[in-house]
Amino acid sequence: MKGLSVSKLKAGIFALAACTLGGLAVIQAGSLSVRFSDPNFKHVAYEVHFHGKPYTGVAYERHPNGRLGRLGLLWKGRQVLKEYQWHSNGNRLAESTYDLQGRRQGDWMMWHPDGKPKSLTHYINDRRHGEQWAWHPNGTLVEYNVHEEDRTITHKTWIFDGTPFYNYVYQDGAAIGVKGGDFCRPQGLISLNRILKK
């Protein structure tokens, strides 16, 4: 981790660890932390700069009610390790993981304001890979996808009461399946492209 101050990295990891344990109540402003909304905090291509230079340190944001809304660690302008977000009521909103190059890695979770799960997406090297799930606020499943290196292989959605809405797979780049019907079976696949053209 050439160029990364060990003390800044340790302090950032400590802040993130303390946060996950619920022990971080106040983040001190200073050379180690800056608000995401600071006017000197700018996105430049795929990096975040502070006063014109790639930022290394902790970045945070608070809700208008004073509660912590977002906390992340950046290294040379890139998000690294974990980022946490909370709803204004204090419940978790999102948890994401990055590698040291700033690429999305592992499971990314989101929650509804009442604390129920909202979505789960798995990343490998900044690409969706594997299963992706999403839930309605009432807890019923709204979406299920399977991805291979960011390409959607399977897509299923349900309406609020759990009734299937979309169900298709991708074969040779074409979506094959059914809109608004029962889940398809291999012997009865209909091209979604043909349905949508009618």
Secondary structure as GFF3:
##gff-version 3
##sequence-region A 1 198
A	DSSP	alpha_helix	6	20	.	.	.	ID=ss1
A	DSSP	beta_strand	33	35	.	.	.	ID=ss2
A	DSSP	beta_strand	41	44	.	.	.	ID=ss3
A	DSSP	beta_strand	47	50	.	.	.	ID=ss4
A	DSSP	beta_strand	53	54	.	.	.	ID=ss5
A	DSSP	beta_strand	57	62	.	.	.	ID=ss6
A	DSSP	beta_strand	68	75	.	.	.	ID=ss7
A	DSSP	beta_strand	78	86	.	.	.	ID=ss8
A	DSSP	beta_strand	92	98	.	.	.	ID=ss9
A	DSSP	beta_strand	106	111	.	.	.	ID=ss10
A	DSSP	beta_strand	117	124	.	.	.	ID=ss11
A	DSSP	beta_strand	127	135	.	.	.	ID=ss12
A	DSSP	beta_strand	141	148	.	.	.	ID=ss13
A	DSSP	beta_strand	151	158	.	.	.	ID=ss14
A	DSSP	beta_strand	164	171	.	.	.	ID=ss15
A	DSSP	beta_strand	174	179	.	.	.	ID=ss16
A	DSSP	three_ten_helix	186	188	.	.	.	ID=ss17
A	DSSP	alpha_helix	192	197	.	.	.	ID=ss18
###
